[in-house]
Amino acid sequence: MQTRAADDERYRKGILFQQLHSGPKAFVMANPWDAGTARILTGLGFAALGTTSAGLAHALGRRDGANQVGREETLDNARAIVAATPLPVSADLESGFGSTPEEVAQTIRLAGEAGLAGGSIEDATGREDEPVLPLGAAVERVAAAVEAARSLDHPFTLTARAENFLYGRPDLDDTIRRLQAYAEAGADVLYAPGLPDAEAIGAVCSAVDRPVNVLMGGGGPRLSVDELSALGVRRISLGSGLSRAALGAVVRAVREILDDGTFTFVADTLPYAEANGFMPAGAGDDEGRA
């Protein structure tokens, strides 16, 4: 049964997450993939966290992609991250885990019950022959998600994503039309992952009247927080960037061991005491283990 204290905490996080989008410059929403990385990112000073569908898929030993990770697995991961941090958490809810507006709305309600302060809904279909939904169907899903978000007992920031550039459809005009339609349907934040350059990012920000999230964890332009803020961006997410950075460190270390028979990688690892220090003390701690 939900307690008053838990309700108050959800409300506090929801308000804080909303307020972050109206700050004087863009804020970075880092993306953990489990409770441990959530604790580390919290300890290092981020203001909010977001889950990553690709980071979770890889942690589960699966490829990232449509329907590779289910709704309950996604929400279980989100619950673990929410429980690990006092920060507001937004979830990557992929395409809402359903083909109908009603199913998308149910995903948002469940996300709210999981303690999330926000979540994103894509307009991707998961189909190779038609990877992006027709605009009308996509708008209906966003509208249903917005209605469900407004029915929650705490503020929930709904992000609507236009996926054109991720699926080989580099049509900036259509992407902007989609984001404008999602804003009209009530989305709080707009997001078009994969925008190719500063000009495209600036065009999106200028064309809409809602905060814009930009992905900086992929293969796009390398712009700073200040540069993105000047373009009008209000939120920066990293996607699977941090999880892939961690995987990259593992692969480099293993290749050194197997190819060279050396272990110089240890010099760049996080010291044991520092790693342990990010985690809460509890019964059964053993400070001497490595």
Phi, psi and omega in degrees: 000135183289133180268162177299321180299318179294320177299316180297321181293319177297319180295317179300314181294321180298316179294315180301317181296318175302313185295327180300331183282352180245020179288175183289343178212172181294146173249153180262124175259101182285156188239096173283164178238001175199180183294322182296314179290332174297318179295319180296312181295326175296313181297334181275350168112013176290157182268338181202159181233155175225143177285167179228121181294320180291317178300320178292314180303314181293323178295332178272001180078030180235161171285150172284144179159170182301131174066018176280329177234131185277173182298315183292322176296319179297316181288328174299316177298318179296318179299318180297320179290317178302317181291339186269354187217147172277357183279155171294143181235132173250144185251141168281103183260021177047231181263023176087002177056044177183156182267349183245158175302325181295320179292322177296317179299319179296323176299318179295318178298317179294324177297319177296319178296333179283357178091012181285145179268353179184176179191159181243147178236129181267164172254022177279152182258337188082007181251135180291327184284334179213081190288340182238136182296149168304148187302317182301314180294322180295319180296319178301321180291319177297317179299319178294320178296319179298314180299318179294320179297320181289342180276350181288163182269011174214157180299136182224117183274114184264120178257130177252130185249135173254117194263010185314307188291336178282344186240034173071025177237076185282060183254097184293321181298316179293322178299316179295318177302317180297312181296321177297320179293323179291324175296317178299328178282352174113003179300142182275326182226147181241148191207124175235088181297145176091009177302135194280336187200175182299323181298317179293320178297314179297322179297317178297312182298324181286337187268350184235161183249024178235159175302142181248132173262139177234139179274126176240018179254008184247214185259018183277203183294150179260089182246148181277170176302316180296319180295318179293320178299319180295332177282348180109001180291142179244344177217139179238124176246161186251355181055228179269014185302314181290321180294322178288330174297319178294316178297323178298320178296321178296313182297317179297319179295316181293321178296322177298315180297311186286323184274323187249341183071023180242173187223037182292342180302336183299332181297335182260002181281157175292126180304146183306313183296322179291317177300315180296326183293337177285342185264150182289144175289147181199175180299138175088006178300143176229098186291348185266356183276153178248000000 
